[in-house]
Amino acid sequence: MRYFSFSQQRILLILALLLLGIFYLKFYYSPPTPSEEIAKEIAVEISGEVRNPGIYLFRNPPILKEVIGRAGGLKETVIFDAIQSSEVLETGTLLTVVKESSGISESPPHPLPLPHGERGQGEGLFLKGGDEGIKQDIIKIKIGRMEANKLLLFSIPLDLNRSSVEDFCLVPGIGESLAHEIVAYRERRKGFRSVEELKDVKGMGNKKYQSIKNFFIVK
């Protein structure tokens, strides 16, 4: 009877572990989709007139002023409205900070309210501090949504009623033809009422639907 040396036994053990790993990945492992993987952090992007633009992660939904603080603050000194700057932001929010000239001020500067836009979108106006009769700048903060590729990167589902053909094509399993069919269905029905409606899209089989449904939400 042939016996294996210690070094040979070690090589055989490593090979056996590799085969077990390959078997597991092939038959048992499936990558998590956005809704299956519970987001541990809230991703918010901020760009424009801040010191350090970028995407920032938070353990809990942050308020507007907190995100600006993480980005190093605004480039200009402004007066914040205490209530509106405390608005809670959801994951996937994009804050765009722009500066516009407002001409000569005839009265002391004051903060303008941040209107609540539909589905969390809107913009706020904050006047730069200064004296009466001095030219003022307006800091405008627009609240929108991050680009689709960034949302998917952070496992944040796409809104079926806001995504473009190009956005749909970023989802694994959706080609250009199916993406066009999804948009055409949405236009005919005046929007999706639920993710389950994807089943009614031409060319969408049940297997395909099951593989992509978790990449989407309807707001």
BELHU-V784467 format. One record per backbone hydrogen bond with DSSP energy under -1.0 kcal/mol. NH is the residue of the N-H (numbers start at 1). CO is the residue of the C=O. If there is no record, write none. Layout:
# BELHU-V784467
NH_CO ; NH_CO
This chain:
# BELHU-V784467
9_5 ; 10_6 ; 11_7 ; 12_8 ; 13_9 ; 14_10 ; 15_11 ; 16_12 ; 17_13 ; 18_14 ; 19_15 ; 20_16 ; 21_17 ; 22_18 ; 23_19 ; 24_20 ; 25_21 ; 26_22 ; 27_23 ; 28_24 ; 29_24 ; 37_33 ; 42_58 ; 44_56 ; 45_93 ; 46_54 ; 47_95 ; 49_97 ; 50_48 ; 51_73 ; 52_71 ; 54_46 ; 56_44 ; 58_42 ; 64_87 ; 65_85 ; 67_63 ; 68_64 ; 69_65 ; 70_66 ; 71_67 ; 72_69 ; 73_68 ; 75_49 ; 79_127 ; 85_81 ; 86_83 ; 87_84 ; 89_62 ; 92_43 ; 93_90 ; 94_144 ; 95_45 ; 96_142 ; 97_47 ; 98_140 ; 100_138 ; 102_136 ; 105_134 ; 112_125 ; 120_117 ; 121_118 ; 122_143 ; 124_141 ; 126_139 ; 128_137 ; 129_77 ; 133_105 ; 134_131 ; 136_103 ; 138_100 ; 139_126 ; 140_98 ; 141_124 ; 142_96 ; 143_122 ; 144_94 ; 146_92 ; 151_147 ; 152_148 ; 153_149 ; 154_150 ; 155_152 ; 156_151 ; 158_215 ; 160_217 ; 162_159 ; 163_159 ; 168_164 ; 169_165 ; 170_167 ; 171_168 ; 174_171 ; 179_175 ; 180_176 ; 181_177 ; 182_178 ; 183_179 ; 184_180 ; 185_181 ; 186_182 ; 187_183 ; 188_184 ; 189_185 ; 191_186 ; 197_194 ; 198_195 ; 199_196 ; 200_197 ; 201_198 ; 204_201 ; 209_205 ; 210_206 ; 211_207 ; 212_208 ; 213_209 ; 215_212 ; 216_213 ; 217_158
